[in-house]
Amino acid sequence: MTIKTTKNELFKKYKITPLDVQIKGELNEKDKENIVYYLLYIYELSKNNFKKGSITLSSYSAAIVTDDNSVYFGVNLNNTRNEISSVCAERSALIETYTNKVKEFNETGKFDYKIKYILMNNYINDEAFWSEKITPCADCLAWFNTGAHMQKNTKIISLKKGENGLYLDVLPLETFLPLRNLHYKKPVEINENIKIQKTEAAKTVDIDDSVLLSLYKKTYEVYKNNSLSNTSGQNIAVGIISNGEIFTAKKIDFSKRWFIDPLLTASYKAIEKFGEKTEIKAICCLGDDFTTTETGDKHFEGLINIKSLGRLNTKFANSKTIVLTLMENGLNSACIEDYLPKEFKFIHNYEIK
Ligand SMILES: [Zn+2]
């Protein structure tokens, strides 16, 4: 992807000397100049989008740098406020990257690129070409969680202004998705002696093991008896504990891609009953973390629905809500904060608390 404005034009326009930009986190120094350049360029894209495009008056932009040092860009597209008609800048840059790699396939014969950096910026006003508060939303994180071209050391970078001037805030993908790429065990009948492994966060939550075991058992019954997810070959059941009661739901397929998400469905049952007073104390996700492709391969998509977890984390659940799963070494008890960034709170207009 070529940019019409040169590096020097942008550095001059924003009075920046890339050498003076500090780095917070781990980054190869030789990539710094280009990263600053792309971050300024995408600031200009989000400015255009704010003034001419976005209907929501929130304008974001992203650049993706692949391991062959190619760069691709994207901005958020909000057709309406409805979630299906909107796409964030990061995902739009991912599509741009993918499309270009498909086009380049004829020349390169290769399609095994990895994503090195995801750069993010937004428009606040004409003076602030850096960003104070920026983080991927739960929908983008859901893509990053399962994206085949992401790697453990993919970094998410934004330009920030600190007391000592501008710096690049470099965060590994792991910071946002600490439990990415776990492989879960196919649910089985369990007995009372099963071990419950707990993360440090889960150890701080006051909940009896016997309560978690009965949540597992009820969820497992639903999993075992679900025949409505045969289309995708991915059977999932979710149980939740809300206000002292257990609610369960199964995954229901409409097609391979469209389904009713059991996490939100189980939550909805509680919300319908308890309204604003709904408090989700624990979530149990059981099932297959893969779908079967047309060629018969297993494609890992994740058992935990990060998108729904992000929604519940803004209301009815919180960072200390337990997430119970079955792993090779027994039952695993974690908290929402083990799956999503601790301080992550996605609300309207991308504000973060
Ligand atoms: Zn997003």
Residues whose N, C-alpha, C, O or C-beta is under 5 A from the ligand:
A	BS01	ZN	C88 P136 C137 D139 C140
